[in-house]
Amino acid sequence: MSDLSGFPITKRWPARHPERLQLYSLPTPNGVKVSIALEEIGLPYEPHLIDIGKNESWTPEFLSLNPNGKIPAIIDPNGPGGKPLGLFESGAILLYLGEKTGQLLPKDAALRYETIQWVFFQMAFIGPMFGQVGYFYKFAGREIEDKRPLERYRDEAKRLLGVMETRLQGRQWIMGEEYTIADISMLGWVRNLIGFYGARDLVEFDKLTRVPAWLERGLARPAVKRGLEIPRRG
């Protein structure tokens, strides 16, 4: 039996299966990266829903695992050296899972680093910029009379989609024929931009060809369908 008592978060969200990887998350574009990866890999895990609408990510228990107060985070009871490992930041978790299992990450060193660069591209640009589109187009930012912020992030989102469109020329996935953590890192964000944020027309998504086809292929994967709903909301 794995002992996770050294992690205060388990006092608020007890582990029923402490021998499994513990996932603390919510089905947001960042959260589903990890649930999709876990579903693709088939690694046993136990999900715990962290309700950010109730500020649960800012509780002392959650902050003990991620001092930045953001989902997702994990505890792997079988970390390096057989010792439990707590980890936050979705990109870091994707890299960890890929290296731990030998899945979703090319074994060739050059291709591995090329994949990592695209994960960093998502973390540095796709997530923050698409999130700003959501704020200024759907949420409180709509009330700002000066539309220059929205225009800035709209144009940047269009540029980033263009980068993806170019990358996907002659490729099924970001890395070619191999589906990787690079694709997983971006799927939820592109889906959210045109779906939940309602920005499909704003960013002229339908003028693209390769990105929409890539998104459709990704969303058709059974593991992606499952991962998008994990952890299940009450």
C-alpha positions in Angstrom: 0.0 0.0 0.0 1.4 3.3 -1.1 1.8 5.9 1.7 0.7 9.4 0.5 0.2 10.8 4.0 3.2 13.2 3.4 1.0 15.1 0.9 -1.5 17.4 2.8 -3.7 17.5 -0.3 -4.8 13.9 0.4 -6.4 15.0 3.6 -9.0 17.1 1.7 -9.1 14.8 -1.3 -8.5 11.3 0.1 -7.0 8.6 -2.2 -9.3 5.6 -2.4 -6.6 3.9 -4.5 -3.3 5.2 -3.2 -1.4 2.8 -5.4 -2.6 4.7 -8.5 -1.5 8.0 -9.8 -3.6 10.8 -8.3 -4.9 13.5 -10.6 -6.2 16.8 -9.3 -7.9 18.7 -12.1 -10.9 20.0 -13.9 -11.9 19.6 -17.6 -10.4 22.9 -18.7 -8.0 23.2 -21.7 -5.1 22.8 -19.4 -6.7 20.1 -17.2 -7.7 17.8 -20.0 -4.1 17.6 -21.3 -3.3 15.3 -18.5 -6.5 13.3 -18.4 -6.3 12.7 -22.2 -2.6 11.6 -21.9 -3.5 9.2 -19.1 -6.4 7.8 -21.1 -4.2 7.4 -24.1 -1.4 5.7 -22.1 -3.7 3.5 -20.1 -1.9 4.2 -16.8 -4.2 3.6 -13.8 -5.1 6.8 -12.1 -7.6 8.3 -9.7 -9.1 11.7 -10.6 -10.1 14.3 -8.1 -12.2 17.3 -9.2 -10.9 20.6 -8.1 -13.7 23.1 -8.4 -12.0 26.4 -9.3 -15.4 28.1 -9.3 -15.3 27.5 -5.5 -11.7 28.6 -5.3 -10.7 25.1 -4.2 -7.3 25.5 -6.0 -6.5 28.3 -3.5 -7.1 26.1 -0.4 -4.0 25.4 1.8 -4.3 21.7 0.8 -4.1 22.3 -2.9 -1.4 25.0 -2.5 0.7 22.5 -0.7 1.0 20.6 -4.0 1.0 23.5 -6.4 1.9 26.9 -4.8 0.8 28.6 -8.0 -2.8 27.6 -7.3 -3.6 26.2 -10.8 -4.8 22.9 -12.0 -3.8 20.3 -13.0 -1.4 18.6 -10.5 -0.5 15.0 -9.8 1.0 12.7 -7.3 2.6 9.6 -8.7 3.0 7.1 -5.9 5.5 5.3 -8.1 7.8 8.1 -9.0 11.6 8.1 -9.7 13.3 5.6 -7.4 10.0 4.2 -6.4 9.2 7.2 -4.3 6.1 9.4 -4.5 6.4 12.4 -6.7 4.2 15.5 -6.7 4.2 17.5 -9.9 2.4 20.6 -11.3 2.3 22.4 -14.6 0.6 20.6 -17.4 3.5 20.7 -19.8 5.9 19.2 -17.2 3.3 16.5 -16.4 3.0 15.6 -20.1 6.8 15.3 -20.4 6.9 13.2 -17.2 4.2 10.8 -18.3 5.8 10.4 -21.8 9.2 9.7 -20.3 7.8 7.4 -17.5 5.9 5.2 -19.9 7.8 5.5 -23.2 4.5 6.6 -24.9 3.5 9.7 -26.8 7.1 10.9 -27.0 9.4 9.9 -29.8 12.4 7.7 -28.8 14.7 9.3 -31.3 16.5 12.1 -29.4 16.2 14.8 -32.1 12.5 14.1 -32.6 12.0 14.0 -28.9 13.4 17.6 -28.5 11.4 18.7 -31.6 8.2 17.4 -29.8 9.2 19.2 -26.6 9.6 22.5 -28.5 6.0 22.3 -29.8 4.8 21.6 -26.2 6.7 24.7 -25.1 5.1 26.6 -28.1 1.7 25.7 -26.7 2.6 26.6 -23.1 4.1 30.0 -24.0 1.8 31.1 -26.8 -1.4 29.0 -27.6 -2.6 28.8 -24.0 -2.0 32.4 -22.8 -3.1 34.1 -26.1 -6.2 32.0 -26.6 -7.1 32.6 -23.0 -6.9 36.3 -23.5 -9.2 36.0 -26.5 -11.7 34.2 -24.3 -11.5 37.0 -21.6 -11.9 39.9 -24.0 -14.4 38.2 -26.3 -16.6 36.2 -24.0 -16.1 37.3 -20.4 -15.7 40.6 -18.5 -13.4 42.1 -21.1 -16.3 42.6 -23.4 -17.3 45.5 -21.2 -14.1 47.4 -22.0 -14.9 50.1 -24.6 -11.4 50.1 -26.0 -11.4 47.2 -28.4 -7.6 47.3 -29.0 -6.9 44.6 -26.5 -9.4 42.2 -28.1 -8.0 43.1 -31.6 -4.4 42.4 -30.4 -5.2 38.9 -29.0 -7.5 38.1 -32.0 -4.7 38.9 -34.4 -2.2 36.9 -32.3 -4.6 33.9 -32.1 -5.0 34.0 -35.9 -1.2 34.2 -36.3 -0.7 31.2 -34.0 -3.3 29.2 -35.9 -1.4 30.1 -39.0 1.8 28.6 -37.5 -0.1 25.4 -36.8 -1.6 25.4 -40.3 1.9 25.7 -41.8 3.3 23.0 -39.6 0.6 20.6 -40.5 1.3 20.7 -44.2 1.9 17.1 -45.3 1.4 15.9 -41.7 -1.4 14.1 -39.9 -0.1 15.3 -36.5 2.2 18.0 -35.3 5.1 15.5 -35.5 4.0 13.8 -38.7 2.5 10.3 -38.5 3.2 10.0 -34.8 0.6 11.4 -32.4 2.4 12.9 -29.4 2.1 15.1 -26.3 2.5 18.0 -28.7 -1.0 17.3 -30.2 -2.5 16.6 -26.7 -1.2 19.9 -25.4 -3.0 21.9 -28.2 -6.3 20.0 -28.8 -8.2 21.3 -25.8 -7.1 24.9 -26.4 -8.1 24.9 -30.1 -11.4 23.2 -29.3 -12.1 25.8 -26.5 -11.2 28.8 -28.7 -13.9 27.9 -31.3 -16.3 26.2 -29.0 -16.6 27.5 -25.4 -15.2 30.9 -26.3 -17.3 31.1 -29.4 -14.5 32.7 -31.4 -14.7 30.6 -34.5 -15.7 33.4 -36.8 -13.6 36.0 -34.9 -10.4 34.1 -35.7 -11.6 33.1 -39.2 -11.1 29.4 -38.3 -13.0 28.1 -41.3 -10.5 29.8 -43.7 -8.0 27.2 -42.5 -8.0 23.6 -43.8 -5.3 21.6 -42.0 -6.0 22.8 -38.4 -9.7 22.0 -38.6 -8.9 18.5 -40.0 -6.3 17.9 -37.3 -8.8 19.0 -34.6 -11.4 16.6 -36.0 -9.0 13.7 -36.1 -8.0 14.4 -32.5 -11.5 14.8 -31.1 -12.5 11.5 -32.8 -9.9 9.5 -30.7 -11.7 7.5 -28.0 -9.2 8.4 -25.4 -9.6 12.1 -26.2 -13.4 11.8 -25.9 -13.0 10.2 -22.5 -10.3 12.6 -21.3 -12.4 15.7 -22.1 -14.9 14.6 -19.5 -12.4 13.8 -16.7 -12.7 14.6 -13.8 -16.5 14.5 -14.1 -18.3 17.5 -12.8 -20.9 16.8 -10.1 
